[in-house]
């Protein structure tokens, strides 16, 4: 059954995207044998999330 309120629909979509992203990252880590945070240069890791300027 689908939610009938816009906020509930957006939450469902975001939860689904987050689950897929987490699953993909887990697959990458499993296939490479390395954690993704091990290869991030310190300059990139310290800047935080990218901003869109919106």
HUBEL-V800827 format. One record per helix or strand of 2 or more residues. SS is the DSSP state (A for helix, B for strand). FROM is the first residue (numbers start at 1). TO is the last residue. If there is no record, write none. Layout:
ss = [SS | SS]
from = [FROM | FROM]
to = [TO | TO]
This chain:
ss = [A | A | A]
from = [6 | 36 | 42]
to = [32 | 38 | 45]
